[in-house]
Amino acid sequence: MFEAGHIAQNIFLMAEALNLKAGIVGAFQDERIGQVMQIPIAHEPLLIMTVGQELG
């Protein structure tokens, strides 16, 4: 779990360096996300991040 936090931090830093915005989705249905993303049962989604340009 700590590794996921470190990875997220690096994504935030890279997004900032590229003048992009990033965010973490705090709550999601992990089983449903696993199905939609075709993640093997042996793996568990820990977090979802969005990265992109700010509107406006």
C-alpha positions as CSV (number, residue, x, y, z in Angstrom):
1,M,0.0,0.0,0.0
2,F,2.9,2.4,0.7
3,E,4.2,1.8,-2.8
4,A,0.9,3.0,-4.2
5,G,1.3,6.3,-2.3
6,H,4.8,6.7,-3.6
7,I,3.7,6.0,-7.2
8,A,0.8,8.5,-6.8
9,Q,3.2,11.1,-5.5
10,N,5.5,10.7,-8.6
11,I,2.5,11.0,-10.9
12,F,1.4,14.2,-9.2
13,L,5.0,15.6,-9.5
14,M,5.2,14.6,-13.2
15,A,1.8,16.1,-13.9
16,E,2.9,19.3,-12.4
17,A,6.1,19.3,-14.4
18,L,4.0,18.9,-17.5
19,N,1.6,21.6,-16.5
20,L,-1.2,19.1,-16.0
21,K,-3.7,18.6,-13.2
22,A,-3.9,15.3,-11.3
23,G,-6.3,13.9,-8.8
24,I,-7.1,10.7,-6.8
25,V,-10.5,9.1,-6.7
26,G,-11.0,8.3,-3.1
27,A,-13.8,5.8,-3.3
28,F,-14.7,3.3,-6.0
29,Q,-16.1,-0.2,-6.4
30,D,-12.9,-2.2,-6.6
31,E,-14.6,-5.3,-7.9
32,R,-16.4,-3.4,-10.7
33,I,-13.2,-1.5,-11.7
34,G,-11.4,-4.9,-11.8
35,Q,-14.0,-6.2,-14.2
36,V,-14.1,-3.1,-16.4
37,M,-10.3,-2.8,-16.6
38,Q,-9.9,-6.6,-17.0
39,I,-7.6,-6.8,-13.9
40,P,-6.9,-10.4,-12.9
41,I,-8.6,-11.6,-9.8
42,A,-5.2,-12.1,-8.1
43,H,-4.7,-8.3,-8.3
44,E,-6.6,-5.6,-6.4
45,P,-7.1,-2.0,-7.6
46,L,-5.8,0.3,-4.8
47,L,-6.4,3.8,-6.3
48,I,-7.6,5.6,-9.4
49,M,-5.9,8.7,-10.6
50,T,-7.0,11.2,-13.2
51,V,-4.5,13.3,-15.2
52,G,-5.3,15.9,-17.7
53,Q,-5.6,19.6,-18.7
54,E,-7.8,21.9,-16.6
55,L,-10.8,23.2,-18.5
56,G,-11.1,26.9,-19.0
